[in-house]
């Protein structure tokens, strides 16, 4: 089983550094830095990966999801922030195809355009943190190095009213980040959250309860399990697909 015990080591140079023995436990502090290493030999979340991918692609709506994702990656996963109205509308369309129009509204509506504009503004304001990650690939060292910035980025983008008036936007944030770089960011929706909970009891069972610390914990879990399973081995299951799109399909299936 994967453990969740933490030990805290304080020093004058780094008074709030959480060293993780095996997997992160959520810490309620904006000033807490996450560091250390994950040690696990259990490839819990990738069990029956080939069968899960086959089941996903056999779903009724799979073709629509796959086509929408492929279009989004071509237009948005460019190693940089979106530019111009066309690219931002591509992001809005991709989010709509992945069921976020229920919360944001369609970009053909005034509500949808207003909320997409709010998302654009929020992302642009956090461009200093996000830009360096748009050309990277997921790894434990990468997530450890950027853990505090990632947690703060998630909390900023998902906060109540930031994108959608009066509501938090955690699932939408994970989908947005994923479309901008599907080699670093995972989607966390209801089904994925349930599967990630199998890998770490510390994570919330519902995606709507995710905080920045939870999302960083999930990224670390996936990075560690990818390291054990083998990224090259995973990519051979569906050549040409981004690594974390393959992971999304596997985790989506019960």
PLY file of the C-alpha trace (Angstrom):
ply
format ascii 1.0
element vertex 254
property float x
property float y
property float z
element edge 253
property int vertex1
property int vertex2
end_header
0.00 0.00 0.00
1.07 3.58 -0.55
1.77 5.46 2.67
0.84 9.02 3.47
2.96 9.79 6.54
4.70 13.17 6.56
7.64 14.36 8.55
8.34 18.08 8.84
11.85 19.43 9.10
12.23 23.09 9.94
15.28 25.26 9.47
16.06 28.94 9.45
16.56 28.92 5.68
13.42 26.89 4.99
11.07 27.01 7.99
8.15 25.22 6.38
9.49 22.44 4.19
7.39 19.29 4.07
9.48 16.22 3.29
7.34 13.41 1.94
8.20 9.85 2.84
5.96 8.29 0.21
3.07 10.46 -0.94
1.80 13.93 -0.19
-0.87 14.60 2.38
-2.77 17.87 1.89
-1.30 20.71 3.99
-3.45 23.75 4.66
-0.85 26.48 4.34
-0.18 28.83 1.46
3.35 29.33 2.76
4.24 25.64 2.93
6.74 24.33 0.41
6.40 20.75 -0.80
9.62 18.88 -1.29
11.22 15.47 -0.97
10.76 12.25 -2.92
8.00 9.75 -3.46
8.89 6.11 -3.00
6.48 3.52 -4.35
6.71 0.24 -6.19
2.99 -0.22 -6.72
1.66 0.65 -10.17
-1.85 0.84 -8.79
-3.45 3.33 -11.17
-2.20 1.64 -14.37
-3.52 -1.84 -13.69
-5.12 -3.34 -16.81
-4.06 -0.28 -18.79
-4.49 -1.87 -22.22
-7.97 -3.16 -21.42
-9.01 0.22 -20.01
-7.85 2.04 -23.13
-9.78 -0.38 -25.30
-12.90 0.12 -23.18
-12.56 3.91 -23.37
-12.26 3.96 -27.15
-15.32 1.69 -27.38
-17.53 4.21 -25.56
-20.31 5.90 -27.53
-18.80 9.39 -27.16
-15.16 8.37 -27.42
-14.77 9.46 -31.05
-16.07 12.95 -30.21
-13.78 13.27 -27.18
-10.76 11.99 -29.09
-11.36 14.32 -32.04
-11.84 17.34 -29.76
-8.67 16.52 -27.85
-6.62 16.09 -31.03
-7.78 19.46 -32.37
-7.01 21.14 -29.05
-3.50 19.70 -28.90
-2.70 20.85 -32.45
-3.87 24.38 -31.75
-2.91 24.85 -28.10
-0.09 22.49 -27.06
2.51 24.67 -28.74
4.88 25.31 -25.85
3.57 28.83 -25.31
0.51 30.70 -24.08
-2.43 31.05 -26.49
-2.28 34.11 -28.73
-5.11 35.99 -30.34
-8.84 35.40 -30.36
-8.69 32.28 -32.54
-6.48 30.33 -30.13
-8.43 31.42 -27.05
-11.66 30.39 -28.75
-10.05 27.02 -29.52
-9.50 26.62 -25.78
-13.12 27.53 -25.12
-14.33 25.05 -27.72
-12.17 22.27 -26.27
-13.49 22.92 -22.77
-17.03 22.87 -24.14
-16.47 19.53 -25.87
-15.18 18.18 -22.56
-18.41 19.15 -20.78
-17.31 22.44 -19.24
-19.97 24.37 -21.16
-22.40 23.24 -18.45
-20.57 25.54 -16.05
-18.97 28.12 -18.33
-21.60 28.35 -21.02
-21.01 27.97 -24.75
-18.55 30.45 -26.27
-21.28 31.31 -28.74
-23.24 32.83 -25.83
-22.49 36.06 -23.98
-22.11 34.10 -20.73
-19.57 31.76 -22.29
-17.55 34.58 -23.86
-17.50 36.50 -20.58
-16.30 33.47 -18.61
-13.69 32.60 -21.25
-12.45 36.19 -21.00
-12.16 35.81 -17.22
-10.18 32.59 -17.70
-7.90 34.29 -20.21
-7.25 37.15 -17.79
-6.52 34.77 -14.90
-4.11 32.68 -16.99
-2.36 35.74 -18.36
-1.83 37.14 -14.87
-0.14 33.86 -13.88
1.88 33.62 -17.09
5.19 33.92 -15.24
4.49 30.61 -13.48
2.79 28.84 -16.36
4.99 29.67 -19.35
8.08 27.71 -18.24
5.93 24.58 -17.85
4.33 24.64 -21.29
7.29 23.00 -23.04
8.13 20.46 -20.29
7.33 16.79 -19.73
6.12 15.33 -16.47
8.70 13.98 -14.03
9.07 13.86 -10.28
11.94 16.39 -10.23
9.88 18.82 -12.33
6.84 18.61 -10.04
8.99 18.88 -6.90
10.80 21.92 -8.30
7.59 23.78 -9.19
5.29 22.39 -6.47
4.64 25.62 -4.60
4.03 27.62 -7.78
1.74 24.89 -9.14
-0.31 24.78 -5.95
-0.69 28.56 -5.91
-1.55 28.60 -9.63
-4.30 26.04 -9.14
-5.74 27.83 -6.11
-5.75 31.15 -7.96
-7.44 29.83 -11.10
-9.98 27.66 -9.27
-11.03 30.17 -6.62
-14.70 31.07 -6.34
-15.74 33.70 -8.87
-12.38 33.82 -10.66
-13.77 32.30 -13.87
-17.43 31.53 -13.19
-19.39 33.94 -10.97
-20.02 32.49 -7.52
-18.48 29.10 -8.24
-15.13 27.34 -7.92
-13.54 26.00 -11.10
-11.24 23.09 -10.09
-12.20 20.61 -12.81
-12.07 23.32 -15.46
-8.59 24.32 -14.32
-7.25 20.78 -14.76
-8.77 20.54 -18.25
-7.45 23.97 -19.22
-3.91 23.17 -18.09
-4.07 19.77 -19.77
-4.99 21.26 -23.15
-2.12 23.74 -22.84
0.38 20.96 -22.12
-0.82 17.33 -22.13
2.70 16.17 -21.27
2.63 17.71 -17.77
-0.94 18.30 -16.61
-3.56 15.66 -15.82
-7.31 16.07 -16.05
-9.08 15.47 -12.74
-12.82 14.98 -13.11
-15.20 12.80 -11.10
-14.05 9.48 -12.52
-10.35 10.31 -12.48
-10.56 11.51 -8.87
-12.06 8.17 -7.87
-9.22 6.27 -9.54
-6.54 8.51 -8.03
-8.07 7.88 -4.62
-7.08 4.22 -5.07
-3.45 5.30 -5.38
-3.59 7.69 -2.43
-6.17 7.65 0.35
-5.08 11.20 1.19
-6.60 12.63 -2.01
-10.24 13.79 -2.14
-12.69 11.34 -3.70
-14.46 14.14 -5.56
-12.75 16.49 -8.02
-14.80 19.47 -6.84
-12.97 19.35 -3.48
-9.47 19.55 -4.98
-7.13 22.29 -3.81
-3.73 23.25 -5.17
-1.97 20.93 -2.73
-4.25 18.07 -3.82
-3.51 18.69 -7.51
0.25 18.72 -6.88
-0.17 15.50 -4.89
-2.03 13.95 -7.83
0.67 15.07 -10.26
3.31 13.52 -8.03
1.34 10.29 -7.75
1.00 10.03 -11.54
4.66 10.96 -12.09
5.83 8.31 -9.63
3.56 5.64 -11.08
4.67 6.55 -14.61
8.25 6.16 -13.47
7.47 2.68 -12.19
5.33 1.64 -15.17
7.58 3.25 -17.78
6.59 6.19 -19.99
7.88 4.50 -23.15
5.89 1.38 -22.29
2.75 3.46 -21.74
3.17 5.40 -25.00
3.49 2.17 -26.98
-0.11 1.43 -25.99
-1.32 4.36 -28.13
1.48 5.76 -30.30
1.10 9.40 -31.23
-1.05 10.32 -28.23
0.28 12.68 -25.53
1.36 10.84 -22.40
-1.27 12.30 -20.11
-4.05 11.86 -22.64
-3.32 8.13 -22.43
-3.31 8.41 -18.64
-6.63 10.29 -18.73
-8.27 7.51 -20.73
-6.98 4.83 -18.37
-8.08 6.67 -15.24
-11.47 7.58 -16.71
-12.57 3.96 -16.85
-13.95 2.35 -13.65
0 1
1 2
2 3
3 4
4 5
5 6
6 7
7 8
8 9
9 10
10 11
11 12
12 13
13 14
14 15
15 16
16 17
17 18
18 19
19 20
20 21
21 22
22 23
23 24
24 25
25 26
26 27
27 28
28 29
29 30
30 31
31 32
32 33
33 34
34 35
35 36
36 37
37 38
38 39
39 40
40 41
41 42
42 43
43 44
44 45
45 46
46 47
47 48
48 49
49 50
50 51
51 52
52 53
53 54
54 55
55 56
56 57
57 58
58 59
59 60
60 61
61 62
62 63
63 64
64 65
65 66
66 67
67 68
68 69
69 70
70 71
71 72
72 73
73 74
74 75
75 76
76 77
77 78
78 79
79 80
80 81
81 82
82 83
83 84
84 85
85 86
86 87
87 88
88 89
89 90
90 91
91 92
92 93
93 94
94 95
95 96
96 97
97 98
98 99
99 100
100 101
101 102
102 103
103 104
104 105
105 106
106 107
107 108
108 109
109 110
110 111
111 112
112 113
113 114
114 115
115 116
116 117
117 118
118 119
119 120
120 121
121 122
122 123
123 124
124 125
125 126
126 127
127 128
128 129
129 130
130 131
131 132
132 133
133 134
134 135
135 136
136 137
137 138
138 139
139 140
140 141
141 142
142 143
143 144
144 145
145 146
146 147
147 148
148 149
149 150
150 151
151 152
152 153
153 154
154 155
155 156
156 157
157 158
158 159
159 160
160 161
161 162
162 163
163 164
164 165
165 166
166 167
167 168
168 169
169 170
170 171
171 172
172 173
173 174
174 175
175 176
176 177
177 178
178 179
179 180
180 181
181 182
182 183
183 184
184 185
185 186
186 187
187 188
188 189
189 190
190 191
191 192
192 193
193 194
194 195
195 196
196 197
197 198
198 199
199 200
200 201
201 202
202 203
203 204
204 205
205 206
206 207
207 208
208 209
209 210
210 211
211 212
212 213
213 214
214 215
215 216
216 217
217 218
218 219
219 220
220 221
221 222
222 223
223 224
224 225
225 226
226 227
227 228
228 229
229 230
230 231
231 232
232 233
233 234
234 235
235 236
236 237
237 238
238 239
239 240
240 241
241 242
242 243
243 244
244 245
245 246
246 247
247 248
248 249
249 250
250 251
251 252
252 253
